[in-house]
Amino acid sequence: MQRNPFDEIEQMLERMSRQVEEGMSGRAGLGSIPVDVRDEGEEFVVTADLPGYEADDVDLTLSGKRLEITGEREFGYEEDADYVHRERRRSSVSRTVRLPEEVDPEAVEADLDDGVLTVHLPKAHTDEGHQIEIDE
């Protein structure tokens, strides 16, 4: 398999973007989602930490070799409570994960359990090649 130099540049730009985000926020991961990506032979498994988020709060989008995870939630408040200070109104996070290979979008499965999102992405099976007959 040939390496695509543009893939390496894209990965470098993603790393730089995360570093800038972390530097501007003063702490790692503000607004970002920590993820692990495992290659388990027939599939990739992406695990992401989303504490406090419910399945309805999270959207997953697969586009080519990119998995985009976004989450948004609102905190409920007691209207008659006497708040001295209030910042927890809305929380949103996002992360784009670049996968090393194409996956089968029809076979992707995901679940969210106790704030841990697990996405199973079966690899797309492509033939290395096939014989083509030539008509005379």
C-alpha positions as CSV (number, residue, x, y, z in Angstrom):
1,M,0.0,0.0,0.0
2,Q,1.5,3.3,-1.0
3,R,1.6,6.2,1.5
4,N,-0.2,9.3,0.6
5,P,1.8,12.4,1.5
6,F,-1.3,14.4,1.8
7,D,-2.6,12.1,4.6
8,E,0.5,12.9,6.6
9,I,0.1,16.7,6.1
10,E,-3.6,16.4,7.1
11,Q,-2.6,14.5,10.3
12,M,0.0,17.2,11.1
13,L,-2.5,20.0,10.6
14,E,-5.0,18.2,12.9
15,R,-2.3,17.8,15.6
16,M,-1.4,21.5,15.3
17,S,-5.1,22.5,15.5
18,R,-5.5,20.5,18.7
19,Q,-2.4,22.1,20.2
20,V,-3.6,25.6,19.4
21,E,-7.0,24.8,20.9
22,E,-5.3,23.5,24.1
23,G,-3.0,26.5,24.3
24,M,-5.8,29.0,23.9
25,S,-8.0,27.3,26.5
26,G,-5.2,27.0,29.0
27,R,-6.0,23.3,29.6
28,A,-6.1,20.2,27.5
29,G,-9.2,19.1,25.8
30,L,-11.6,22.0,26.4
31,G,-14.4,21.5,23.9
32,S,-12.6,18.4,22.5
33,I,-13.3,14.7,23.0
34,P,-10.5,12.3,24.0
35,V,-10.6,9.3,21.8
36,D,-8.8,5.9,21.3
37,V,-8.8,4.2,17.9
38,R,-8.0,0.5,17.8
39,D,-7.4,-1.7,14.7
40,E,-8.9,-5.1,15.5
41,G,-8.3,-6.7,12.2
42,E,-11.7,-6.7,10.6
43,E,-12.8,-3.4,12.1
44,F,-11.7,-0.2,13.8
45,V,-13.1,0.5,17.2
46,V,-13.3,4.2,18.3
47,T,-13.8,4.8,22.0
48,A,-14.6,8.3,23.2
49,D,-15.2,9.8,26.6
50,L,-18.4,11.8,26.8
51,P,-19.2,12.1,30.5
52,G,-22.7,13.4,31.2
53,Y,-23.9,13.1,27.6
54,E,-26.9,10.9,26.6
55,A,-27.3,9.2,23.3
56,D,-29.7,11.9,22.1
57,D,-27.1,14.6,22.8
58,V,-24.5,13.0,20.4
59,D,-24.3,13.0,16.6
60,L,-22.0,10.8,14.6
61,T,-21.3,11.4,10.9
62,L,-19.1,9.2,8.7
63,S,-17.8,10.8,5.6
64,G,-15.2,8.8,3.7
65,K,-12.4,8.0,6.2
66,R,-13.6,10.7,8.7
67,L,-15.7,10.1,11.7
68,E,-17.1,13.2,13.2
69,I,-18.4,13.1,16.8
70,T,-20.3,16.1,18.1
71,G,-22.2,16.5,21.3
72,E,-24.3,19.2,22.8
73,R,-26.3,19.3,26.0
74,E,-28.2,21.9,28.0
75,F,-28.3,21.9,31.8
76,G,-31.7,22.2,33.4
77,Y,-32.2,24.8,36.1
78,E,-34.7,25.5,38.7
79,E,-36.3,28.7,37.7
80,D,-37.1,29.9,41.2
81,A,-33.6,29.1,42.6
82,D,-31.4,32.0,43.8
83,Y,-28.2,31.5,41.9
84,V,-25.3,33.7,42.9
85,H,-23.3,32.6,39.8
86,R,-24.3,30.5,36.8
87,E,-22.1,29.2,33.9
88,R,-23.5,25.7,33.2
89,R,-26.0,26.6,30.6
90,R,-24.8,24.6,27.6
91,S,-21.9,22.4,26.8
92,S,-20.8,21.3,23.4
93,V,-17.8,19.2,22.2
94,S,-16.6,17.9,18.8
95,R,-13.9,15.8,17.4
96,T,-13.0,14.5,13.9
97,V,-11.2,11.2,13.8
98,R,-9.3,10.2,10.7
99,L,-9.4,6.5,10.0
100,P,-6.5,4.8,8.2
101,E,-8.8,2.9,5.8
102,E,-12.3,3.0,4.3
103,V,-15.0,1.5,6.3
104,D,-18.4,0.0,5.4
105,P,-20.9,2.8,6.4
106,E,-23.9,0.4,6.3
107,A,-22.3,-1.8,9.0
108,V,-21.3,0.8,11.6
109,E,-22.6,0.3,15.1
110,A,-22.4,2.6,18.1
111,D,-23.4,2.7,21.7
112,L,-23.1,5.1,24.6
113,D,-22.8,3.5,28.1
114,D,-21.9,5.5,31.2
115,G,-20.4,8.3,29.3
116,V,-18.2,6.1,27.1
117,L,-19.1,6.1,23.3
118,T,-17.9,3.0,21.5
119,V,-18.2,2.9,17.7
120,H,-17.5,-0.3,15.7
121,L,-16.4,0.5,12.1
122,P,-16.1,-2.7,10.0
123,K,-13.5,-2.2,7.3
124,A,-14.7,-2.0,3.7
125,H,-13.6,-5.1,1.7
126,T,-12.2,-4.1,-1.6
127,D,-10.8,-6.5,-4.1
128,E,-7.1,-6.0,-4.9
129,G,-8.1,-6.4,-8.5
130,H,-9.9,-8.7,-10.9
131,Q,-9.3,-9.9,-14.4
132,I,-11.0,-8.0,-17.2
133,E,-11.8,-9.7,-20.4
134,I,-11.2,-7.9,-23.7
135,D,-13.8,-8.2,-26.4
136,E,-12.4,-8.9,-29.9
